[in-house]
Amino acid sequence: RILENVSFTVSDGELLALVGPNGAGKSTLLRAMAGMRPLEAGSIAVGGRAVQSLAGRERGRVVALIEADGPLPDRMTVADVVAGGRLPYRPWWRWSSTSEDRRAVDAAIGLTEIAALRDRPFAELSSGERQRVWIALAVAQDARVLLLDEPTSHLDIRHTFEMLTLVRRLVAGGKAAVVVLHDLNVAAAFADRVALLGSRTLLACDTPARVYDEALLGRVYG
């Protein structure tokens, strides 16, 4: 088992930072929350509905998972990648976009301030630019819950601040966000609560001031 005895809730309008040492199970937990990893026991629900029971397209309308090193789309422009967030809203036989899809993509590109990259090949972008495009995809997907796995891993200080400020804006609009972060200072600055994983379980889930106990952090991080 990778994790056991993990239990917490995340409310609409809340940003929860998921922290812990390498190998603690943060990414695994995020993928389980997205319905992409089977559970040996227990359940994960959004709005009272078990995530695992939702069909893929329906699940895509309520949960968006963005991973740090996602697949590299071949021969796709930035706009094409962002438009991928609209797939849960289309029947499988329709690949053409609707006016609603185009409005959602335009709004996501504008909100994430990547208009200058719109027509560039995604494969030619820097790692930091790709991170912003992935976030734009999540915005276009318009899911209720955002699961972001190390969204600041390739960003400098300024772009880290801009990225998490954007996530906070999305949360202020009513979404729930769970964000894997390695920098405890950044987590304290942006998160409403911090969930600390270690020793194959959830050790604490509370405000940063309460989780950041010297003895507890010393034990977890050595």
C-alpha positions as a Python dict, from the first residue, in 0.01 Angstrom:
ca = {
    (1, 'R'): (0, 0, 0),
    (2, 'I'): (112, 350, -80),
    (3, 'L'): (-130, 536, 149),
    (4, 'E'): (-381, 438, 415),
    (5, 'N'): (-595, 610, 680),
    (6, 'V'): (-626, 926, 472),
    (7, 'S'): (-942, 1130, 526),
    (8, 'F'): (-1017, 1496, 458),
    (9, 'T'): (-1262, 1723, 281),
    (10, 'V'): (-1206, 2021, 53),
    (11, 'S'): (-1472, 2289, 23),
    (12, 'D'): (-1571, 2500, -274),
    (13, 'G'): (-1372, 2822, -257),
    (14, 'E'): (-1076, 2655, -81),
    (15, 'L'): (-716, 2592, -184),
    (16, 'L'): (-559, 2294, -10),
    (17, 'A'): (-183, 2245, -45),
    (18, 'L'): (-61, 1885, -45),
    (19, 'V'): (293, 1865, 94),
    (20, 'G'): (538, 1598, 204),
    (21, 'P'): (874, 1446, 116),
    (22, 'N'): (949, 1276, -215),
    (23, 'G'): (779, 939, -237),
    (24, 'A'): (514, 1024, 23),
    (25, 'G'): (232, 951, -221),
    (26, 'K'): (121, 1301, -316),
    (27, 'S'): (90, 1237, -689),
    (28, 'T'): (-69, 897, -628),
    (29, 'L'): (-332, 1055, -404),
    (30, 'L'): (-403, 1322, -664),
    (31, 'R'): (-449, 1060, -937),
    (32, 'A'): (-681, 862, -710),
    (33, 'M'): (-886, 1177, -650),
    (34, 'A'): (-915, 1215, -1027),
    (35, 'G'): (-1048, 859, -1056),
    (36, 'M'): (-733, 736, -1232),
    (37, 'R'): (-608, 501, -960),
    (38, 'P'): (-818, 218, -813),
    (39, 'L'): (-883, 218, -439),
    (40, 'E'): (-830, -88, -224),
    (41, 'A'): (-1071, 55, 32),
    (42, 'G'): (-1260, 373, 107),
    (43, 'S'): (-1412, 624, -132),
    (44, 'I'): (-1353, 961, -297),
    (45, 'A'): (-1657, 1175, -373),
    (46, 'V'): (-1739, 1509, -531),
    (47, 'G'): (-2072, 1657, -431),
    (48, 'G'): (-2170, 1326, -274),
    (49, 'R'): (-2102, 1121, -589),
    (50, 'A'): (-1820, 866, -596),
    (51, 'V'): (-1557, 973, -848),
    (52, 'Q'): (-1481, 613, -942),
    (53, 'S'): (-1845, 558, -1046),
    (54, 'L'): (-1850, 844, -1297),
    (55, 'A'): (-1798, 780, -1667),
    (56, 'G'): (-1482, 940, -1804),
    (57, 'R'): (-1652, 1227, -1985),
    (58, 'E'): (-1877, 1303, -1687),
    (59, 'R'): (-1580, 1288, -1452),
    (60, 'G'): (-1398, 1535, -1676),
    (61, 'R'): (-1672, 1787, -1612),
    (62, 'V'): (-1623, 1780, -1236),
    (63, 'V'): (-1251, 1705, -1188),
    (64, 'A'): (-953, 1843, -1382),
    (65, 'L'): (-609, 1688, -1322),
    (66, 'I'): (-300, 1873, -1440),
    (67, 'E'): (30, 1690, -1390),
    (68, 'A'): (374, 1850, -1386),
    (69, 'D'): (514, 1644, -1671),
    (70, 'G'): (207, 1571, -1876),
    (71, 'P'): (216, 1425, -2226),
    (72, 'L'): (377, 1637, -2496),
    (73, 'P'): (118, 1694, -2769),
    (74, 'D'): (272, 1641, -3111),
    (75, 'R'): (218, 1907, -3381),
    (76, 'M'): (-43, 2092, -3177),
    (77, 'T'): (-58, 2466, -3123),
    (78, 'V'): (-119, 2619, -2784),
    (79, 'A'): (-481, 2692, -2881),
    (80, 'D'): (-527, 2327, -2981),
    (81, 'V'): (-397, 2208, -2644),
    (82, 'V'): (-623, 2444, -2450),
    (83, 'A'): (-919, 2331, -2662),
    (84, 'G'): (-856, 1979, -2529),
    (85, 'G'): (-1025, 2094, -2211),
    (86, 'R'): (-1354, 2101, -2398),
    (87, 'L'): (-1353, 1730, -2489),
    (88, 'P'): (-1571, 1628, -2190),
    (89, 'Y'): (-1847, 1847, -2334),
    (90, 'R'): (-1856, 1685, -2678),
    (91, 'P'): (-2002, 1355, -2794),
    (92, 'W'): (-1726, 1122, -2910),
    (93, 'W'): (-1823, 1156, -3275),
    (94, 'R'): (-1799, 1536, -3289),
    (95, 'W'): (-1449, 1684, -3311),
    (96, 'S'): (-1546, 2029, -3440),
    (97, 'S'): (-1576, 2303, -3179),
    (98, 'T'): (-1892, 2498, -3102),
    (99, 'S'): (-1920, 2869, -3037),
    (100, 'E'): (-1939, 2786, -2664),
    (101, 'D'): (-1615, 2588, -2690),
    (102, 'R'): (-1443, 2876, -2867),
    (103, 'R'): (-1561, 3126, -2607),
    (104, 'A'): (-1431, 2901, -2327),
    (105, 'V'): (-1091, 2863, -2498),
    (106, 'D'): (-1063, 3237, -2563),
    (107, 'A'): (-1154, 3314, -2201),
    (108, 'A'): (-901, 3061, -2067),
    (109, 'I'): (-623, 3199, -2288),
    (110, 'G'): (-705, 3552, -2177),
    (111, 'L'): (-726, 3465, -1808),
    (112, 'T'): (-388, 3290, -1811),
    (113, 'E'): (-234, 3567, -2025),
    (114, 'I'): (-94, 3342, -2296),
    (115, 'A'): (-249, 3515, -2598),
    (116, 'A'): (98, 3581, -2740),
    (117, 'L'): (159, 3203, -2746),
    (118, 'R'): (-173, 3107, -2897),
    (119, 'D'): (-50, 2999, -3242),
    (120, 'R'): (290, 2866, -3139),
    (121, 'P'): (364, 2491, -3145),
    (122, 'F'): (329, 2359, -2791),
    (123, 'A'): (644, 2148, -2827),
    (124, 'E'): (855, 2462, -2879),
    (125, 'L'): (756, 2627, -2551),
    (126, 'S'): (971, 2648, -2241),
    (127, 'S'): (877, 2436, -1941),
    (128, 'G'): (734, 2739, -1763),
    (129, 'E'): (524, 2837, -2065),
    (130, 'R'): (389, 2484, -2090),
    (131, 'Q'): (278, 2500, -1728),
    (132, 'R'): (67, 2805, -1803),
    (133, 'V'): (-88, 2631, -2105),
    (134, 'W'): (-183, 2329, -1894),
    (135, 'I'): (-353, 2562, -1646),
    (136, 'A'): (-539, 2727, -1935),
    (137, 'L'): (-660, 2382, -2040),
    (138, 'A'): (-795, 2326, -1688),
    (139, 'V'): (-970, 2664, -1699),
    (140, 'A'): (-1131, 2577, -2035),
    (141, 'Q'): (-1240, 2244, -1890),
    (142, 'D'): (-1440, 2436, -1629),
    (143, 'A'): (-1439, 2151, -1377),
    (144, 'R'): (-1556, 2204, -1022),
    (145, 'V'): (-1238, 2061, -869),
    (146, 'L'): (-882, 2143, -981),
    (147, 'L'): (-607, 1893, -900),
    (148, 'L'): (-266, 2042, -978),
    (149, 'D'): (48, 1832, -942),
    (150, 'E'): (347, 2063, -888),
    (151, 'P'): (220, 2344, -1112),
    (152, 'T'): (517, 2563, -1012),
    (153, 'S'): (793, 2303, -1059),
    (154, 'H'): (947, 2477, -1363),
    (155, 'L'): (870, 2836, -1267),
    (156, 'D'): (1086, 3112, -1122),
    (157, 'I'): (973, 3317, -823),
    (158, 'R'): (776, 3574, -1022),
    (159, 'H'): (594, 3319, -1234),
    (160, 'T'): (529, 3101, -928),
    (161, 'F'): (359, 3400, -766),
    (162, 'E'): (156, 3471, -1082),
    (163, 'M'): (55, 3108, -1124),
    (164, 'L'): (-72, 3062, -769),
    (165, 'T'): (-237, 3404, -772),
    (166, 'L'): (-430, 3280, -1075),
    (167, 'V'): (-527, 2961, -892),
    (168, 'R'): (-648, 3172, -600),
    (169, 'R'): (-863, 3373, -842),
    (170, 'L'): (-1020, 3052, -969),
    (171, 'V'): (-1082, 2940, -613),
    (172, 'A'): (-1238, 3275, -529),
    (173, 'G'): (-1480, 3208, -814),
    (174, 'G'): (-1608, 2900, -632),
    (175, 'K'): (-1380, 2616, -742),
    (176, 'A'): (-1198, 2383, -506),
    (177, 'A'): (-826, 2327, -565),
    (178, 'V'): (-579, 2069, -434),
    (179, 'V'): (-223, 2166, -525),
    (180, 'V'): (91, 1958, -472),
    (181, 'L'): (374, 2188, -362),
    (182, 'H'): (726, 2124, -236),
    (183, 'D'): (804, 2472, -103),
    (184, 'L'): (649, 2503, 243),
    (185, 'N'): (681, 2882, 237),
    (186, 'V'): (486, 2904, -89),
    (187, 'A'): (221, 2669, 52),
    (188, 'A'): (186, 2887, 361),
    (189, 'A'): (151, 3200, 150),
    (190, 'F'): (-127, 3073, -78),
    (191, 'A'): (-311, 2782, 84),
    (192, 'D'): (-609, 2799, 318),
    (193, 'R'): (-504, 2464, 465),
    (194, 'V'): (-209, 2228, 430),
    (195, 'A'): (-231, 1848, 416),
    (196, 'L'): (96, 1685, 524),
    (197, 'L'): (168, 1332, 401),
    (198, 'G'): (436, 1109, 550),
    (199, 'S'): (491, 754, 672),
    (200, 'R'): (223, 629, 427),
    (201, 'T'): (-56, 833, 585),
    (202, 'L'): (-202, 1179, 644),
    (203, 'L'): (-21, 1329, 943),
    (204, 'A'): (-199, 1665, 961),
    (205, 'C'): (-454, 1873, 771),
    (206, 'D'): (-506, 2220, 906),
    (207, 'T'): (-399, 2581, 865),
    (208, 'P'): (-27, 2631, 792),
    (209, 'A'): (26, 2781, 1138),
    (210, 'R'): (-98, 2459, 1299),
    (211, 'V'): (64, 2210, 1062),
    (212, 'Y'): (406, 2376, 1065),
    (213, 'D'): (515, 2232, 1395),
    (214, 'E'): (890, 2204, 1434),
    (215, 'A'): (884, 1856, 1582),
    (216, 'L'): (638, 1723, 1323),
    (217, 'L'): (821, 1872, 1023),
    (218, 'G'): (1154, 1755, 1162),
    (219, 'R'): (1021, 1401, 1189),
    (220, 'V'): (874, 1403, 838),
    (221, 'Y'): (1162, 1569, 655),
    (222, 'G'): (1445, 1438, 866),
}
